Amino acid sequence: MTTANPLGVSRREIEVLALVGARLSNADIAGRLYLSVRTVENHVSSLLRKYGVADRRALAEVAAQVAAGVAEPGRLAGAPATLTRFIGRDFERALLLGALRDGRLVTLHGPGGVGKTRLAVEVARAAGSLFPSGRMFIDLIPVREGYVAQALAAELGVSERPRESLEEAIVARMGDGRFLLILDNCEHVIDAAAAFAERLLSVCPGVRILATSRERLGIRGERTVRLGPLPLSSDAEILFGDRASLADPEFAADPAAVAEICARLDGLPLAIELAAARISALGVGGVLAGLGDSLRLLAGGRGTDERHHSLRAVIGWSYDLLDDEERGFFRQLAVFAGAFVLNAASAVTLVGGRGTAADLLGRLADKGLLVHQRATPDRWRLLETVRAFAAERLRADGEEAQARERHRAWFAAHAAELERRIGGQWRDEFDVVACDLRAALAGCPPGPDPVAHGLARALGHLAFARRFLKEALGHYEQAAARAPSPSIAARDLADAAGCALLLNFSPDRAFELLFAAADQACRAGDGDAQAIALARAVEIAARHTGSYPATMQDERLKDALQHAASVGDPAHPPVAAALAAAEVWSTAPVKFKLDPNLARIAEQTARAAADPVLISASLDATRTAATAAGRLRDAYRISTERVSLLASMDQNSPRAAAEIADTYNMVCTDAIGVGDLPAALAFADLGSEDDPLGLTECDRPWGLLKRAHFRRYGAGCAWLALLISGLRSRHSAR
């Protein structure tokens, strides 16, 4: 086991950590690594100190995270950088730490600008020893209602697999580990966040959730802590003085004047920080004068909470102090759902180039209206309360439609550029901008449109390559609805069918999507495309398990195949291959008892088409016929040939995905059938490593071997189960 480790953990310590994770004693580890027991004890003590965990059980959980590829197990992942010191909140911090020790779900709730996020981050950092498996900060501000799971999956680095939803993948990844999740800013997706939290807590006993929201989640077992303003005559004034000193190192003011400012701002931390940012330009007297004017202008503002009036007032006051160029730039930044880069800000706001945009970003950050996230490349974002104010001003000035149109255009182009980078370095950037891509698509007008179609199709491909399979299916369907022509819609629907088939290997949804694709191809006058879609629908209905073979009239399959033959050109190799595949699978008198002659014809026509996906599908027909005839070694040989085709398939193509996954499953099954268990383990490992298209978590070597054998060959071979258990022990010790 190796890992890039910033904690200074040595290679030998990594080896010891792996064996601690395997629950070996110090004596066993010493024997395995040819060390003294005292040396092992020293290594374990060093690991406990470096990872900041309290005991051996916690260290074993760290080992599991390292084995899963987590570069810095136990660290607080995804949290915003804190560039200023944390002030006050000692009582609330202790209260939250105690609640997390005793409860599974703790919700920190209070008004906007009161400091919920910063306090949650501080508590999470202080609670590191309680959560050796990891602590993750999930920013829900840019997340739309249906994408809460994606936000956590991106942080965990998990994806959907065949027969395993994204939520199930998250549960499998977290297992029994002791994790802390911070779900930040839940209020705008409160129902989705509550449902997700409830499910996760019900199946992952070691998970604790700290949620921040303007309201409680309202689910069983929830503990709530309400956060109010900072106390006056103490922490509020300390905060103002600290932030004012950052803005003006020579800051010195009459304590009574500072107390008056904090009182006018009701002790709200965000309002205090925004006001303190103006000290260098206005001084205490100017800040007091500005607050007085703004509060009079905004008296009786929206809402019933007076603290909201103060926050809105101070943001409005800061906005009024901007010059015209800054105000226009600030308003248009409201269209971004999440963090954004300089190029995006320049294009969406039309301020006159990167240089001008960079200058304006810096000026707004200096004035506390923008948060600078130092990354590669640098990113900026608006706090949600500030973004809501900017959006209100954008609408009031009649600029929203044009700004959102520019936002759509930029992200449509960016999606296309990311799509071209699939296979290289693209995934981390996609995770950052995914919320803006989704928001841009959601804001597109209905009906056919080239920009909307390109964005939907690119987002479908990106989501599929990221293994957000259910999401990809929806985007491809949206692409079909926005396609500029029937032939393009047919292609989109065929890709949607590939996603649907991979999700659970059930033909139901894929069958209907392929029929819809055939209808679009008919409208386009493309008989070959229509024939291929119909033949593919017939093939998967007969080939893959699901409801259709049991409930659908054979006549529908027969009619569809006949219609496909009548509209397609059999001299065209892809058409001939599709028709032959459909025939061999759909004419079997008993499921999987295929005619070997028809299987050979399907293989010959597929080879003539020189398409690895078609060839693999035809080889599956010949191996299935061989299996039905009891020729298990022939079946295994054919399956290994299918494996050799995988290198020529695009694993990020929905069309190829189900074929890749089926290849891995069948070669393991056939290896078991001939008793070649080491090869079966090797193929299972290969399938596990070949991105998420191979084997699901429950299909890892030993689970797959037992399930496949008992499903295909009966449960009477107790010796096989014992042998597999022995192989599992050997595999775990490698």
Order of alpha helices (4+ residues) and beta strands (2+ residues): alpha-alpha-alpha-alpha-beta-alpha-beta-alpha-beta-alpha-alpha-beta-alpha-beta-beta-alpha-alpha-alpha-alpha-alpha-alpha-alpha-alpha-beta-beta-alpha-alpha-alpha-alpha-alpha-alpha-alpha-alpha-alpha-alpha-alpha-alpha-alpha-alpha-alpha-alpha-alpha-alpha
